[in-house]
Amino acid sequence: MRDGISSGEGSRTEMVYDSLLEPEGKMEFLLGNEAVARGIYEAGVSVASTYPGTPSSEIGDVLFLVSERMGIKFEFATNEKVALEIAAAASSGGLRSFVFMKHVGLNVAMDSFVSLAGSGIKGGMVVFSADDPSMHSSQNEQDNRYLGKFARIVVIEPSSPQELKDFVVEAFELSEEIGHPVLIRSVTRVSHVRANVELGELRNKNEWNYKKDPSFVLIPENAYKAQAEISKRIEMAKSRKYQSTFNTIYGDSPNLIITSGSAYNYIDEALQLLKADARIMKIGMSFPIDSDTILREIKNAERVIFVEEGGPFIEEQVLSLCALNSVNKKFYGKMNGSVPLSYEMDVNRTMEFLSKIYGLPYETKEKPLDLAQRPPVLCPGCPHRATYYVAKMALKQRGIKNPIAPTDIGCYTLGYYEPYLLGDFCFSMGSSIGSSSGYSMSTGEKVISFIGDSTFFHSGIPALVSAYHNNHNFLLVVMDNSTTAMTGGQPTPETSSPFKRVDIERVVRGIGIENVFTIDPYDLKTSLDTFKKALDSEGLSVIISKRDCALNADRNRSPDEIKVFQVNQDKCNLCYNCVKNFACAALYVEDGIVNIDPELCDGCSVCSDPLVCPFNAIEVRD
Amino acid sequence: MVSIVFAGVGGQGVVTVANIVGRAAVAENKNVLMTELHGMAQRGGRISVEIRIGNYHSAIIPDYTADALVGFEELETLHNISKLKSDGLILLNRRRIHPVTLTMMLRGYPEEEIERELKKHSVVTIEADKTALELGNKRAANTIMVGALFATGLLGLREESITGAIKRSLSQRHWDVNLQAFSEGKKLSLLEAPGIS
């Protein structure tokens, strides 16, 4: 096993390791994303790449551990666009290739994704996007089926872990037969559901068979020709053979429900609870759609209900189809407000709108309690907490009351919350630095921005070159914990052996930036002095706040090594600085007394620093 | 057909427990669906896992239909109470983990509200953390909860399926303490609620 990854306990990963390599016919309890990894193994994929992003990350975690045994060359790329180009190149030589990412990752890869439709593919190629309806861990709930249709790439939607695996295999067959890429659109509640998955047979891998082909050189002359070819290949995907592979119809009723993906999972139970019936058309290929079957079904129905997660993607296509064929029925969906437009579905939500459409009684019970919430927090021992604490202190000591603080995507985005309140702009990966240039151009206010190490490599570097070149004035703090922490601790370009390690300070200095400081945030005193120095300097400054992710540090030591801290009540002056300004999750207040939860304390010792507790009341527990 | 919610705080081993139950059911050729919900936080954030054994499509349990709620932390147990059916059972580990927001406002844990709400339900208290410490491994608290849940008979699974799943879910050096924790959990459950199964 290679080091550098740390998702879950070693035992769990070893177990997944083995269960994914079991022979055909075995039943395993797999997470949807683990089923995807098995699917590409069965499909004979040779090359795979990704940039980690929830809810797709576990595919990479698994492949990082087992890809060698699967005969798959797999790597974490610096961003999704690079990952997609890796897969496209492998496919151009006849190998089957796979690239996967979270939904917004496809925005990053979009430029080459659209070109991929034009070039077509040689070896089967599947792009996997995990959407995040309800935004459990994302900045939007964009529906990537639209991106597939926009690029004119076939869109497949699985509903369960079993289908994830099976559809991956079928998608590769389809892709290779028609010479066109396929987009698989998963969602959180498919990728992150664990269920029984029956393993299938393994297909042999394709041989490398590269021939130079102008289709892959999308200069205007070739791109012009490609446009006609795209339409031909999409037409081929409409064939009966594929539609029957991916689509299912059952039930006898004048009410036709056209549904797909995760939204399908709630319908049977909702109908049962409502004592209602429907004929269900579950669409697995949602672009291009099976026009003939859909029209025939609609003609036989009295009313037609569209139930989808995301936008009215199938609904729009079907309604266009009906208009062209002069078919008119009672239609219910997102477009006329019969089905809610946003957020993920569940049985209760499905009952709520179906009951209105069917005219059946359904009582929504009030949720009884209004208890204190538990908002997300940085882990005990997290180095980001120390960085934010000294950053706040330095700003205060320099009299900067209201800095503009762009932030970025990662655990440190939690700096947005009380008590740090350092997060004023956060759009997408790398947006902290681009926006800092914009603030620097627009105002003389102090700008201090925050970006993580993995995000810096992903898309921070071009923005930093731009900022330096254009003489911008801000302080950039690189929150460097040497891992992609929020998605489960995947490696970054800083990870060494067997990889080449890239040093952030050398990258920053290589651009030409001179005010560059590297600090250990646990050393509050030195960090504070450095922040003040950086705030005092004009022009662009960069602080690299470097300390391993606390979770990674824990994985590399035994629990016995942790020296837990406690509050010496004789010395505590009840100033509450520790709870109000440092705000570690292990601290709590009971009857006015400050305590440390020994189960949560990580032993980082930062709260015992006189800059947090001037009374030296926090000490090692006996 | 059974639906169970596991609720707690990141770091308590909630997902591991649900995995053990799911794996045990798969070993008996039963259909299982499991889904988890957690926020951005890795450790210290809320976490809940829903598991359904039987022929379901929806991994998410509809409101007021769960047969049992296994609570690893008091406040998070209450946050999930609207999943529980009216005569559903709560297995509760008496552990309080203070949300940082309350700490910053110098406020204590909402004890009274929690006790008031718990009175409306049938609750079996399991001192999992305490017992785990006595066993010499505080990380075995979650397996104690598995034992307590098993003893209720709600899962409809055989004991050897669960112990087999414990072994397949944990590395060998943790087997002894966790199997012991499992059997302590069974005892605690029967002691607290003798008529339960």
HADDOCK unambig.tbl for C-alpha pairs under 7 A between the chains (distance, minus, plus):
assign (segid A and resid 11 and name CA) (segid B and resid 169 and name CA) 6.88 0.50 0.50
assign (segid A and resid 11 and name CA) (segid B and resid 170 and name CA) 5.55 0.50 0.50
assign (segid A and resid 11 and name CA) (segid B and resid 171 and name CA) 5.03 0.50 0.50
assign (segid A and resid 12 and name CA) (segid B and resid 169 and name CA) 6.14 0.50 0.50
assign (segid A and resid 12 and name CA) (segid B and resid 170 and name CA) 6.82 0.50 0.50
assign (segid A and resid 29 and name CA) (segid B and resid 23 and name CA) 6.11 0.50 0.50
assign (segid A and resid 29 and name CA) (segid B and resid 26 and name CA) 6.58 0.50 0.50
assign (segid A and resid 136 and name CA) (segid B and resid 39 and name CA) 6.33 0.50 0.50
assign (segid A and resid 137 and name CA) (segid B and resid 39 and name CA) 6.83 0.50 0.50
assign (segid A and resid 137 and name CA) (segid B and resid 40 and name CA) 6.07 0.50 0.50
assign (segid A and resid 192 and name CA) (segid B and resid 35 and name CA) 6.33 0.50 0.50
assign (segid A and resid 193 and name CA) (segid B and resid 33 and name CA) 6.76 0.50 0.50
assign (segid A and resid 193 and name CA) (segid B and resid 34 and name CA) 5.54 0.50 0.50
assign (segid A and resid 193 and name CA) (segid B and resid 35 and name CA) 4.73 0.50 0.50
assign (segid A and resid 194 and name CA) (segid B and resid 33 and name CA) 5.81 0.50 0.50
assign (segid A and resid 194 and name CA) (segid B and resid 34 and name CA) 4.97 0.50 0.50
assign (segid A and resid 194 and name CA) (segid B and resid 35 and name CA) 6.37 0.50 0.50
assign (segid A and resid 195 and name CA) (segid B and resid 32 and name CA) 5.38 0.50 0.50
assign (segid A and resid 195 and name CA) (segid B and resid 33 and name CA) 4.80 0.50 0.50
assign (segid A and resid 195 and name CA) (segid B and resid 34 and name CA) 6.44 0.50 0.50
assign (segid A and resid 196 and name CA) (segid B and resid 26 and name CA) 6.63 0.50 0.50
assign (segid A and resid 196 and name CA) (segid B and resid 31 and name CA) 6.35 0.50 0.50
assign (segid A and resid 196 and name CA) (segid B and resid 32 and name CA) 6.35 0.50 0.50
assign (segid A and resid 265 and name CA) (segid B and resid 57 and name CA) 4.86 0.50 0.50
assign (segid A and resid 265 and name CA) (segid B and resid 58 and name CA) 5.00 0.50 0.50
assign (segid A and resid 266 and name CA) (segid B and resid 57 and name CA) 6.67 0.50 0.50
assign (segid A and resid 266 and name CA) (segid B and resid 58 and name CA) 5.31 0.50 0.50
assign (segid A and resid 346 and name CA) (segid B and resid 60 and name CA) 6.62 0.50 0.50
assign (segid A and resid 347 and name CA) (segid B and resid 62 and name CA) 5.74 0.50 0.50
assign (segid A and resid 348 and name CA) (segid B and resid 62 and name CA) 5.94 0.50 0.50
assign (segid A and resid 367 and name CA) (segid B and resid 82 and name CA) 6.42 0.50 0.50
assign (segid A and resid 374 and name CA) (segid B and resid 45 and name CA) 6.59 0.50 0.50
assign (segid A and resid 374 and name CA) (segid B and resid 46 and name CA) 6.36 0.50 0.50
assign (segid A and resid 374 and name CA) (segid B and resid 99 and name CA) 5.26 0.50 0.50
assign (segid A and resid 375 and name CA) (segid B and resid 45 and name CA) 6.71 0.50 0.50
assign (segid A and resid 376 and name CA) (segid B and resid 39 and name CA) 6.30 0.50 0.50
assign (segid A and resid 376 and name CA) (segid B and resid 40 and name CA) 5.93 0.50 0.50
assign (segid A and resid 376 and name CA) (segid B and resid 41 and name CA) 4.78 0.50 0.50
assign (segid A and resid 376 and name CA) (segid B and resid 45 and name CA) 5.02 0.50 0.50
assign (segid A and resid 377 and name CA) (segid B and resid 41 and name CA) 5.61 0.50 0.50
assign (segid A and resid 377 and name CA) (segid B and resid 44 and name CA) 6.47 0.50 0.50
assign (segid A and resid 377 and name CA) (segid B and resid 45 and name CA) 6.35 0.50 0.50
assign (segid A and resid 378 and name CA) (segid B and resid 41 and name CA) 6.44 0.50 0.50
assign (segid A and resid 379 and name CA) (segid B and resid 42 and name CA) 6.72 0.50 0.50
assign (segid A and resid 379 and name CA) (segid B and resid 43 and name CA) 5.13 0.50 0.50
assign (segid A and resid 379 and name CA) (segid B and resid 44 and name CA) 6.27 0.50 0.50
assign (segid A and resid 579 and name CA) (segid B and resid 103 and name CA) 6.30 0.50 0.50
assign (segid A and resid 579 and name CA) (segid B and resid 104 and name CA) 5.45 0.50 0.50
assign (segid A and resid 580 and name CA) (segid B and resid 104 and name CA) 4.82 0.50 0.50
assign (segid A and resid 583 and name CA) (segid B and resid 100 and name CA) 6.74 0.50 0.50
assign (segid A and resid 583 and name CA) (segid B and resid 104 and name CA) 6.70 0.50 0.50
assign (segid A and resid 585 and name CA) (segid B and resid 44 and name CA) 6.80 0.50 0.50
assign (segid A and resid 585 and name CA) (segid B and resid 100 and name CA) 5.50 0.50 0.50
assign (segid A and resid 588 and name CA) (segid B and resid 98 and name CA) 6.19 0.50 0.50
assign (segid A and resid 588 and name CA) (segid B and resid 103 and name CA) 5.11 0.50 0.50
assign (segid A and resid 589 and name CA) (segid B and resid 103 and name CA) 5.59 0.50 0.50
assign (segid A and resid 589 and name CA) (segid B and resid 106 and name CA) 5.85 0.50 0.50
assign (segid A and resid 589 and name CA) (segid B and resid 107 and name CA) 6.57 0.50 0.50
assign (segid A and resid 589 and name CA) (segid B and resid 108 and name CA) 5.97 0.50 0.50
assign (segid A and resid 590 and name CA) (segid B and resid 108 and name CA) 5.15 0.50 0.50
assign (segid A and resid 591 and name CA) (segid B and resid 108 and name CA) 6.76 0.50 0.50
assign (segid A and resid 592 and name CA) (segid B and resid 106 and name CA) 6.87 0.50 0.50
